[in-house]
Amino acid sequence: MDVKKLQKRLNVLLGIVILIFVVLTISLSTLQIVKGNEYEKLAEENRIRLIPITAPRGVFKDRYGRELVNNRPSFTVSYMSVKTEEFEQEEVFEILRNILEIPLYTEVSNQTYTVDKDKKIILSKLPIVDRNGNAKIDIADISITDSGTGKPVLPSKVDFATGTVTLDKPPNTQVLVSYNYDTLKNKLQSRDYKPVRLKTDVDFQTVAEIEERRLPGVVIEVEPLRNYIYGSTASHVFGYVGEISQEELAAAKDNGYRPGDLIGKMGLEKVLESYLKGTDGGQQVEVTASGKPIKVLGQKEPIPGHLINLTLDIKLQQIAENKLREQLIKLQTDKYKPFPNAKRGAVVAINIKTGEVLAMASVPDFDPNMFARGITQKEWEEISKNPLNPMVNLAISGTFPPGSIFKMVTATAALEEKVTNERELVRDTGVYWTILPKKCWKAGGHGLVNIEKAIAESCNIYFYEMGRRLGIDNIEKYARMYGLGEITGIELPGEKAGNVASREYKKNTFSSSQDKIWYPAETLDASIGQGYHSFTPIQIADYIAAIANEGIWMKPHLIKSIVDADGNVVLEKNPEIGGRLDISNKTYEIIKNGMRGVTLPGGTAYGVFADFPISVAGKTGTAEWDLRKDPHGWFVAFAPYEDPEIAVAVFIEQAGSGGTTGGPVARAIFEEYFHLTNENNNNEDYLVQP
């Protein structure tokens, strides 16, 4: 063989070897030097995982230190990413769906989206699954409607990986989108190596079934679960916790939340979330290739959330709720005059001198434990589709005409504006003829009445005359002085302001020029709490407290103090004046005397308080709101009359007169507050726990 040719071949071969060596050297250098730390980290993460330890949420206690909401241990099934083949992972998911009863897909119906500047919307839930049953995922699996026109909208493009939908619609167009998404995989969108909760409060049998299968990536954790000790009691005050949404997670990603965490959704649970959450701990755990823990390498203990001391008295709260329910059933089933639609009501009891809310009831209510453990679709439908709206806190969010309990406002205005005095007598013949015929509730009338008797016997004719003399502007002025038509600032979301009848209200509400005019007859209605007035029970309780306190009302509050895990008081609520009325003591003396007469012989609530040992001042109210339906019933009161401590407002929807309906509820609250019943019982023995 030619030596030169051989040498040439050897040189080529040597060059190839050198090139391979250079490539290998560069690749190895890249792995060890350039990306060494990155790959080392990845390798370590395959072996060592950081398992979060959920901090217990803060505890709620009542004013006497009794626990109302705490945490109990529960099993949680979680999943964390492990290196397995896709078909193996799908097998695990299928098993988990069956054992944990996780539906294959969840339906999203008419979810509202706004088209952005790029003519796109991004769906909140992924991955999208087949909706129309054609065994493939395409544009037909997403239904979009223009919310303005109601016409269908066909997407021009859909990126199913990111959920980005491009629409031929101008920016800011609102659309309604319906589609289905994979329930389990939606929970697992996070790509980190931390466990993602799939189901909480799992029973031991289910845990054993999962453990014996040794499923890769599946972790059983023991975690604190929110426990509402008294079930539905004070549910509107506490609210509830639920699984954090993707939107909430994105907003709170820097605050230690992870997918599947529980977060406050309503009530104090939502308002005080930053105090209640606590700081999660963690374990550094060595795991197998399938994600099973081998040993704990290190641990950081969680820090519990803060203790919340409330102003509520749980015994008073239970009595308010139970007596209110009892009255509702009694009204619905009365043998002689039933009120079948008396199905909702609210009670507020406050400390007159401090503004502390002692009880706040709203019926119907709900059990927040359902949300803590994971509410089922059936349970949610029962609540959300209930026409009585059990999730609405009527005490702060329900606005209703006040009826005759408003008459003390008119009385205040009449005395202060000097259009009458305590000696003037007005003749009530049963019909008021000055502007147009207006009837008194009592056939034949009350005869000659002064202002005190007019309050005690709730004489409409007297207050029609005072309303005529005052005019609507003065009535509005004094109503606002009492804080009516304004939110009280209670530490709960969703409080409504209500409305004071006024010329301005009609101008802003009605479109027709004729309807914008204020008519004298409407002033007569406003003077007895009818017409356009609409207030919340907590506003009414404040208003009664202001009368009892002779012109000073305290800002209502539910929180006494907040204490951290080390016992440090981080927040303490002191009594705060909510309003001060420049009203003479003489005026309040007259009005309070009239209210005292309500519970004395001849008064509209004498039958309820005839034998009551504590002096009570009250007022009944029958609020007409729809001539085709029964009127609402109100009863308000404070006690003791001589040195007021507690004010109570009771509202019952479509209950007729308030004296015989709300009066017994107020009496039961007073009996407990003044320790007139169960005096020999231990405090804790009386408490009813589920």
Phi, psi and omega in degrees: 000144180295126183297322182296319179295321179296317179298322180296318179295321179296320179296318178298314180298318179297321179297319179296316179300316180297318180298315178299317181298317179297315179299315179297320180296316179296315180298316180295321178296319179298315181295318187271328186255303185291310183248020182301312181298320181297312182288329176296319178297316180297319180294319180294322180293334176288339183254322184241128180240149174260111182261114180295147172247114185293130177285139175296138176292157180298153183267143172261135173232155178275184187296341180255014175085010179277130181293134180248320179224127177220207181226146176234150180290143179210155177278135175237133176262123181236164178226136174230149186298134174224162181278100176222160176293154183300320182293327178293319179297319179296324178296318178297315180299319181296318179296316181296320178301318183289313184291316184270359180056047176268121181298146181302316179222159176241138182268132172254122184240120175052050175281134185276131175228153176245127181295130182275185184295338178267012181063040182230157167231153179240117182295141186279340184239129179222160356277152178287143179237169181299127183250328185261003173078021179263013175066022174210156181259117181213187183302330182294346181275359178239124179253124183234135179231138174288117185293339180281315184261339183080006182269148179296148178237126180265122180296143175275337179199143177226124173263101186290338180290322183253350182076018180275123182245124178262130183236147176273064181224146180293153177306150179075003173290134178265132179232156176252126186241135176234136179192174176244146177229157179289115187299310184288312183294333178297326179289338188255027182290335179297138185258007180277183185256023178267147179296141177247126182295134175254321179203137179253166179055049180275139181284164186297324180298319178294319178301315181297321180296321179288317183298320184290342179273345178051056183284128180300132176086349182271129182236135175259122180242148171258117186230157176286132179245137182300134184229111178269101193302321184258024175062240185279351181301127180060027183299327180287337176282309181290322189077216180201166174249152178212170181296134182297134179278167179296325178294316178294322180295319179295322181286332185245024186296336181267006183251020174084017179271152175224161180306137180091350178297153173267142182218150180296130183249341187201159174061207181295333177301325179278313184298321185258022183308316183295332177277325188279332191298316187079181181243120181295147172262200179188159175239135171266113191238135172275130185236163175279177179298334180270004176090005180280131180296139177256308178204156179271124181267336180189157183212139174242122184288142177288156176252118182299158175291172185286152174279131179250113175268121184260165176276348183298147168251111188298328178293316178296322179297314180297318180295317179301314182291314184293319180291325177296315178298319179300317180293322179299314179295319180298318180294318182293331188248011181303133186292326187260319180219082181284151173240085188297340182261010177279080187240355181226151178192173180210151178223137172228128175237127182229151173284117186298323187278338184240340185083005179292131177279116182272330177204141175218108184243144175218122182237132006284164181231200182209164178262109182294346177297332178300319182286324182297319181273349182108098184290139179279163179299320180296316180296318181295319179295322179298322181282310187291332182263003179288119183297344180276356177051066182296344180279348182274128177276098184298334183296331182238341185247351178266125179247131188218151174296140186276339184063214190291346177292349177280346189299336177291334174293311179298321178296317178301312181298317182296318180288317183288326178273000174059037173271355175202178173213178186290346183266337184296137177250135177244132181274125177251109179263000181106343179221138178253123190251357192301308181259310174199158185302123176230129185266151170274156181292338181262117180301130181087348175080182184257001183077213178281125181227142168261185188293324180293316179293327179297323177287313184299320183256003177056054183282111181296319186301318179302315184282335170300315181295319178294322178296319179298318181291323185282315189085158186295329183294320177291321178298315178299315182305311184285329176298317180290328177299328178278000179086006179287145182082010178227148177292149182275339182089015176305148187281052178225143177284153173091009179291138179253153184275333185073203185204139173259131178300131183196165175298318183299321180300314181294321180298321184276341187265319187261150182265326181287136179299326179293322181286339180285344183285137175270128183255146181305324180296330179290333175294321178298316178299315182297327184293338178248018174083017178256189177077234190267002176292144177200116186226161177269155176303325180289327174297318180296319178299319177297318180299317178292322177297324179295321177294313181299325183267012177053054170103355178242124174239139183270147179293122182291141178210155182253341185261127173270310180199162176233129185236132181279179186295339179267004179088009179274133177282113182264344177204134177224126182269123174256153178305137183228130181291125179269334180189153179224123182260135178273073184237142183290150177298328180297318178299316181291327177298317180293313182295317180294325175297319177298318179292326176296323180296339179299326183259007178255170180309131183094341180282160186287349178237019182299322182300329181279324188246018185304319184251021185279131186283345179258137180289124184240136172251133185215184174200134177263157179212136174237108189257110176280138183219338178206116185299342180272353185232162179293147178288160176280154178247132177238146165217129179233150182197161170221158181201157346293156182299321185287323182217081190300136178240320188229136176243141183229137173236126179239128177236133174229124184287133177050050184248000184080220182293145182276338185297310183273353180256302179278337181304312179299329177293313179298320180299316180299322178294316179296321179301318179288315183299319182265012175056047181268349178230157177054036184296333183267358182274146172293140184308316186286335182295330184283332186297133180259117178250149181292000000 
